[in-house]
């Protein structure tokens, strides 16, 4: 294994120009071992000093529940968003203490509340293992390439975990063009220290979501412990009380979840025509279900709130992404890039496009044709894969636990290198933390969710009568959901541990309703997964690997890969919006939050918490609250620190505007796409003067 050295050239500019017609100075979610140092120097006059990048990398953390954060004190304080903390807030809330709605403040360390199953990952090293994996695959015939690759990855992860005692994940980059080993220090004793009310963290609700201007205090603070004491942190971020100025260079260190910028035209068509319509319909269905459940009363609303918020956020984001796929400019630019790379000419110079089969360069088969064929097969599999393997047909926490137990037992019967990826030894501790989480499960919500998803299964899988018989057992969705929820003991963590200890024999003998269901449908779900991995995923990986070789040969290797929920660095400037018709300042203030409330008649969701009105007279109302910037990013960046050249926190990413939803497929700042952050001064002002959290505020950056 060899560590990657930091390098950069302007080859990436050519790729971006080919892909989108022109290059944006602020484009890119860069891996930490290949940072764009030359462009930062030439465009912004900034040369990161020695240790700057490593310090920022080690100050950043990833939440296993989804999202990003950063260490902001030597005493283990971690800054993130309220909506990243929502999973924990919902799990520690009760009917008597609704911390998700009302907020939380620990006056002392002893008052900090443990998160039931939260794990934070701190990246400490990246190692290039591409050659090792490619050699393992090259030694096998094409039909055994997938198994060889999986075995090589499993072996590398296990070796690394045993040698370093660090979480070790092999990450696929460039859709198969490179493989990097990421090593993380894990923190599992994580406790909530502070969160404001939901109504200010999500002020403006769904209507203002993905819009700018915004007026939100979407923040939360956790503290990490080791051996029962607050951890002593060497790498943490200093705090800027004044924040960044308009036009100032800023950096975002976070974990963008997914981008699809390197997809072919045919792959984008699959996203546009198959994946996103199905996803949006599923989310709309769940949104209606959860709204109806919440309408039955305050306690029902509390139980459904976290799920409903997540579904609404995903629905609005997915609709925006789907709309961006209907922009002909995206396909025109992608087609031009594809023609240039594939055939070495422009669209006007090359005939029979798209779909010219045969040899491309030195490749024996056209990888673009292979990807097109794989996407045709994926379209055939998509709904069955979504419903049975990814679990959309069994929308239930209890079913998810049952499936994990069933598969854990089955996979433990195999050598580590032959297991499904999520059941390898390297991830076993993290998996068990989720499966044995003491977080509450509400049977009434489980019944409602499972009823609706079983109805969806019945609607979509009429051609799979055997699956429907096993899933529904001859009953309607309402009766079957009740039977399944009432017949399981998996709410009891000790029962889960007892089943896990029994291994596969215990699974075979179990009469628990959810275990039986997960066991009965597992064979069919696995067959679909295998077909997907073999005929779609592996075919695409090999084809994209060949395309990556063409890119590397033409432009060099200094190109940023698509996002993979691994740590990346983005940069940009603090910048408002001026599209000729509308001019929007880069900033909003606390005063404007009150004005925004008044302009909407102080009605939900534009109703500030009582705490804000009670302390309004104490506030410096001109204090900045939110700001916009051009740094590149997507979902998963939520909770990322925004820092200045000195590495000081000037903000906290919590959202983007609607044009930036196109970031999954192209960088959007040139069309008004903006990241949106809570301002560092606004966080301090609120903590000190509204929430009596001065002690915590004093710790920030120290």
N, C-alpha and C positions, 0 to 999 in steps of 0.2 A: 504494500500500500504506500502511496506517496501523498504528502500534503500538497494541496494546490498553492501555488504562489499567486500573489496579486498581480494582475496584468490587465491591460486595456488598450485597445486601438480603435480606430474609427470605422472598422468593418461594420459595426452595428448600425451606423448611420445609413449605410447603403441598404441594409436589410429593411430598416424602417422606411426609407424612401421608396423602396420597391413595394413594400406592403401597403403604404398609405398615401403615396404620392409626394409626401414631404416629411421631414423629420421634425419632431418636437424636442426642444432642448431638455425638457424635464421628463422625458419618457424613460421608463425602466424600473423594474423591481429587481434589484441586483443582489446576487449571492455575495456573501461577505468575503469570499476568497477571490472575487473578481470584480472589484469596485471600479467605477468609472473615474479614476483619479485625474486623467488628462482633461476630460471635458470639464470637470469641476474647476481645475486650474485655469483653463483657457476661457471659460464663460463667466466664472464667478470669482476668479482669483483666489481660490481656496485650495490649499494643500493640507489634507488631514495630517496633523503631526503624528509622530511615532506613538503607537498605542491607542490612538483616538478610536479607530474602528473596533479593536478588540474590546476596549472599555465599553463602548456602546453595545456591542454584541452581548457581552456578559451581563450588562445591565438590563437586557431585554428578557422577557419570559413569555412562554406560551401556555395558555389555559387549555387543559384537556377537554373542557366543556365547549370550547370554541372561542377564539379571540386571543388578544394579545395584552401585554402589560409590561411594567418595568419596575425595577427596584428604585426607590426614591429616598432611601435612608440607609444608614449603616446598621439600623436596628430592624431590618427586614420588611419595611413597609413596601407594598406593591400597589402601584396605581393602575387602575383600569376603568372601564365604563360601568355604569349602573347596569346597562343591559347585558354586559358580559358577566356581571355578578348576579344576574337575575336567576340563574339556575340555583345558586346557593341561597339567595334571598328567599326564593319560593320554598326550598327544602327545609329551611330553619324556621319558616313562619308557621303560625298556628292561628286558629280562630281568635284567640285572645291577643296574640302579638303578630300583627301583619307587617313584618319588616319590609316586605316587598313594596307595599303601598305607603307605609308611614315613615320609612327610613330607619336608620340605626346608628347609634354612636356608643362606642365603648369608652367610658370615662377613664378606665385603667386597663392595663394589659389583662388583668384577671377577668374583665368583662367581655373580652373578645370571644366570639362564638366560633367553634370549629366548623369548617365546611365538611359535610358528610363524606364526600367522595372526590374532592377536588385535588388535582395534581397539576403542579406547575413544572414546566421544563425550561431549563436554562442551557442554551447551546454553548458548548465549550470547545468543540473542535469539529472540523470538516475534513474528510479524507476522500481522495479520488480513488474509487475502486472499479472504474470503468474497464480497465484492461483485464483485471482478474475475472470479472463477470463475462466479458466478451470471449475470453479464452475458454472458459468453461462451456459456453454455448457453442463456440466454433467446433469443439470436439465432438459434438453430437449432430445427428441428422436433423433436418429442418422440423420433422414431426415430433422430435423430442426436445426442441429448443426451449419450450416453455418450462418443462420440468427441470431441465438443467439450470435454467436461470433462477427459478425459485429455490432450487437446492443450494446454488452458489450464494444467493442472498441470505438464506437462512443460516448457512455456515458462517458467513462473514459477521452477521449480527450476533450469533451466539458466541463466536470467538471474541468479539469486541466486548460484549457484555461481561464475559467471564474474566477477561484480562483487565478491564478498566473499571468494572462495577458501575458503569454508566449506562443509561438507556441508549441503545444503539439501533438506529433505523437507516436502512439503505433507501435512498430517495432516487426515483427515476426522474431524470431531467431531459428536456428536449424530446419528450415522448419516446424515449428509448435511445437517445443519442449519447447519453452519459449517465453514470451512476455515482452518487456521492454518499458516503457514510457520515451521518450526523450523530454526534455523541452529546448526550444531554445529562446534566445533573438534575435529578428529580427531587422535588419538594412535595411532601404529602401531608404534612401537618400545617395546614393553612387556615387562618382564622379571620373572620370579618371584623374590621375595625370601624368602618364608617360607610354609610350610604345615605344620600338625601331621599326625599320622597319621590315616588314614581312620577307624580304630577309635574315636577320640575325637571326630572331626568328625561322625560318624554313630553315636555311642554309642547302643545300643539297637536299631539297625537298623530294618528295616521294621516291626517290632512296635511300636516307640515313635514312629515317624514320624507326624506330625500328632496327637500326643498332648501333654498337659502333666500333670504335671511332666516336664521334660527336663533332661539333664545333658551338653550337647554343647559342644565348642570348635570350632564350625563357622566358622572364620575363615581368611583367607589375606591375604598382602600382596604386591602387585606394586609395581614402580617404573617410572615413565614417563621415557623418554629423548628428547632432541632433539639432533640433530647429534652423537650419540655420547656425550652427557653427561646426567646427571640433570637433568630439566627444573626450572627455577625457577618455583615456583607462588606466585601472589599470593593466590588464594582457596583456603584449606584450613581444615579444621575443627580447633579446639582439642580437647583431650582432658580429660575429667573422670575423675580417678582414683577418686573415690568413687561416681560414678554417680548415678542418680535415686532419690528416696525413694518409698515406697509412696504412691500417690495423686497423684504429681507430674505436671504437664503435660509431655508429650513430643511430638516431631514426627518424622515419617518422610519423608525425601526420596528417592524412588525411582521406578522405572519399572514400575508394574503392567501386566501384559501384556494382559489382556482382562477386561472385565466385560460383562454383558448385562442391565443393570438397566433400560434403556429399551425392551427388546423388548416387543412386544405379546403378548397371551395366546396367539394362534395361533403366534407365533414360538417361544415357550417350549415349546409342545406339540411342535413340531418338534425342539427340543433334547432334550426328554424321551424322545420316542418313536423318533426316527431317529438323531440324531447321537451321543448319548452311548452307547446300546447298541452301536452299531457301533464306536465308539472304544474302549470298554472291552473288547470282544471282541478287537479288534486288539492291544491292549496285553497282554492275558492270553496271547495266542498268542505274541507276541514274548518275553514273560517266560519262558515255558516253553522256547522255542528257546534263549535265551541261557543259561538255567540248565543245560540239557543240554550246551551247548558248553563252559561253564565247568567242568563236572564231569569233563572229560577230563584235567585236570591243572593244576598251578599256573600254567604259562605261558598255558594256554587261559583260565584264570580271569582273569589279568591283562589279557589282550587284550579280554575281554568286559566287564570290571568297570564301566567308565564307561557303556557302553550299558545294561547291566543295571540299574545304579543309576537312570539316567534313566527307564527304562521302568517300574520298580517305583514310583518316586515319582509318575510320571504316572498309573499305574494306580490307586494308592490315592487320589490327588487326584480323579481322574475318577469313581471309584465314589462318593466323598463328595458330589461335585457332582450326580451323577445322583440320589442319594438325596434331596438337598435339593429336587429338582424333583418328587419324589413327596409333598412336604408340602402338603396341601390349603390350609394357611394362606397359602402363597405365592401360589397361584392365586386364592384369595378376595380377597386384598389387591390383586393386579394387576388382577383383573376390576373391582373397585370403582373403582380409579383410572381404568381405561379407560372405564368407563361415564360417570364424571363429566366427563372431558375430551371424550369423543366425543359425548355426548348432553346433557350439562349437568344430569344428575340422578343419583339413586341407582339401584342395581339394582332395587329395589322399585318405583321410579317409572317406569322405562322398560321397555316391552314388547319382545318379539321379540328377546331377547339370547341369545347374541351373533349377529351376522350381519345387522343391519339395514342394507340397502344404500341407496344414494342419496346425497343431498347432506348434507354435514356442515359446518355453519357456512357460510362462503363458498366452500368447496371444491366443485368440480364432481363429483368422484368420491371415494368413501369410501376414504381411504388404508389403513384397517384391512382392508378387503376386498382391496385390492391386495396387501397383505402376506400375507394368507391364501392368495391364489392363487399368489403367488411361492413360498411354502413348500411348497405342493402340488407345484409343478414341481421344487423343490429335492429333495423326497423321491424323485421319479422319477430325478433325475440323480445322487443322492448317492454311491452306491457306485462308479459309473463315474468320477465326478470324483475321489473319494478314491483309487482304485486307479491311474488313468491320469494324471491331471493333478498331483495332489499327490504321487504317487510311491509310495503304499503298496504297489503291486503290484511294485515294483522296489526293495526294501529293500537298498540298496547304495551305499556312498560312490563307487565307481567309476562307477556309473550316474548318480549325481547330477552328477559332474564332466562326464561325456559329454553329459548333457542341457544343462548350462550352456554347453558349447562349441558344441553344435549351435544352440541358440537365440541365443547371442551372435552367431554368424556370420549367422544368418538375420535377426535384428533390426538388425544393422549395415547391412543392405541398404536399410533404411527411414529416412525422416526421423525425427529424435529424437522429435517429438511424436506419431508413430504407432506407436512401439515399445511392447512390453509394459512395464509399470511398472518391473520389476526390471532392465531392460536399458537404461534411459535413461542419458544422459551423466552426470547428477548422481550416480548410484550406481556408475559404472563402476569406479572405483578400489577400492571396497569389494568389489565382485563379483570382480574379478581377484585380490584378496588371498585370497579363499576358494578360487577355482579353482586357483590356483597355490601353494597351501599345501604346504610340504614335510612335513607331518605324516605319520606312518607309516600305511600301509594294509596290513592282514593278509589275505592271500589266502584262508586257511582260514576266517576269520570271514566274509569276503565271500561265499564259496561257501555257507556255512551260512545266512546271512541271505537271500541271493538265492534259494536253493532253497525256503525256506519261503514267501517272498512270491510266487514264481511258482506254487507250489501253491495259494496263496490266490487268485491271479488265475484259475487253472484252475477252481477251485470256483465263483467268483462270476460269471465272464463267459462262461458257456457260450453265451449269446445273442449273443456277439461273436466268431464264428469267425475272422474276418479278423484281429482283434487277437491272438487266441490263436496263430494261425499265425505271425505276425510275432514274437511274444514267445517262443514255445517252439520254433519251427522244426521241428515234428513230433517233438520229443523230450520225454521226461519232465523234470520240474523238476530232478532231481539231475543228469542228463546235460547239460541246457541250461545250468544255472548253472555247471557246470565248464567247459563250452565258452566261455561268455562271459568268465569270469574269466581263464581260461588264454589267451584270444585277444586280450586287450587289453594295450596298453603304457602305459595312462594312470597307472600307478603312478609313472612317470617324469615329473617336473615339466617337464623340457626337451621331452619329447614333447608335453605339453599346450600348451606355448608355441609349438611348431612348428605344431601343428594350428590354434591361434588365429591365427597369422600368415598362414595360408593362406586365411583367409576362407571364404566359402560354397563356392567351387570346391574347396577342400581337403576340406571336409566331404563334398561330393558324391563325390569320388574315394576317400575313405578306406575301407579294408577292416578297420579296427580293429573288433573284435566289439562293443564297447560303443557306439562311435560309430554303427555301422550300426543297432544296436537302437534307440538314441535317435532316430536319423533316421527309421527306419521307422515308429515309433509316434507320431511327433510330430504328423502331420496329424490323426490321430484325437483325440489329447489336446487339440490346439488347438481343434478343433471343439467338444469338450465344454466347454472353458474359455469359448469364445465364447458358447455357449448359456447357461452359468451366469452369465456377466457381464451378458448382455443380458436374459435372462428372469427371473433371480433377483436378482442384485446391483443392477443398475440400477433395476429396478422397485421394489425395497425402498428404495434410496437416495432416489428421488423421493418415495415414500410417507412415509418417515421425515422427509424434509425438510418435507413438509406438516404432519406431526404436530408437528414442532419449532416451526413457525410458530404453531400453536395454543397450544403450551406457552408460547412467548415472549410471545404476546399476553395470555395469562391470568395468567402468573406473573412475567414479566420474564425477562431473560437471565442472571441470576445463579444459574445451576444448574450443577452439575459434570457434565461429560460422562462417558460410559463410558470405561474405560481403553483405551489404544491403544499401549502400550509406549513412551509418552513421559513426560517427567518430571512428577511430581505431588507435592503436599504433602498429607500426612494428619496428623491430630493425635488425641490421646487421653490417657489417663492410665495409669500403672503400676497394674495391678489384677489381683488373683487372681480366683477363681471361687467363688461361693457361691450354689448353686441351691436351697438349702433342705435338700437331702439330702446334698450333698457340699460341703465347704469346702476349697479349695486355696489355699495361700499364693501370693503373686505371685512368690516367689523360690525358687530352689534354690541350694545351695552346693556347694563342692568336696567337703566331707565327705559330702554326700548322694550324690555320684557314686560314691564308694567304697561307701557303704551300698547303693546300687542294684545295684552289681556283686555284692556279697556275697549279696543277697537272691535273685539269679538263679544262684547257684552258680558265679560267675565263668566262665560259659559264653558262647560267642559267641551273639549279638552284644553281650552284656553283659560284655565283658572289656576292662578298661582297658589302654592300652598299657603296656609294661614301663617306659617313661620315667616314667610317673606313679607307679608303685610305687617305683621307684628314688629318686625325689625327694619322696616323700610327707612325710617327716619335716621337710622344709624349708618346706612349704606352710603358710600361714595358712588352715586348713581352713574357717573361717567365711566366707571370701571368697565373695561372690555369684558364681554361674556363669551362670545363665539367669534371665530374668524374663518375665512376661506383661504385655500391655498391650492397650488397646482401640482403638488406631489402625487405621483402615480400610486394607485392602490385599488383594492377591491375588498369584498367581505372577508373577514378574518383579520383585517387591519384594525378593526374596532378595538379600542383600548391601547393602541400604539402610542408611545410618546412622540411628541414633536419637539425636536431640539434645534438649537442654533449652532453656529460654528464652534462655540465653546463647549458644546455638548450639554448645555443647560436646558431643562424642560421649559418650553414656552407654550406648550399646548398638549392636548389629548384628543386624538382622532376619535370621532364617534359616528360620523355619517359621511355621505357625499350627496351631491345634488343629482337630479335625474339625468342630465347629460353624461355624468360620470358613470352611470350604470353600463354604458357601452365599454367601460374599461375591460370587461371580460374579453372583448374581441379586438379592441384598439385603444390606444391612449386618447383621451378626450379633452385635454385642456384647451386645444385649439378650437373646440366647438362649445366652450363654456363649462366643461366638466371641472368640478372643484371638490376637493376634500374639505370636510368641515370639522372644526376642532373646538373644544372648550379652551378658553384662554387661561393661562397660568395665573394671571392677576385675578380673574373672576373666581377661580377656585379658592384662592386664599381669602378673598373678600367674603365669600359666602361662608367658608369654614369658620372664620374668626367672628363675624358679626351676626350671622344668622343661626349657626348651629352650635355655638359654644365649643367648637372643636379646636380651640387655640393650641392646646397641647400637641395634637397631631400636626397641626399646621407648622408648629415650631420644629418638628422633626423633619419636615420635607427638605430634602437636599442636604441633610446633615448626618 
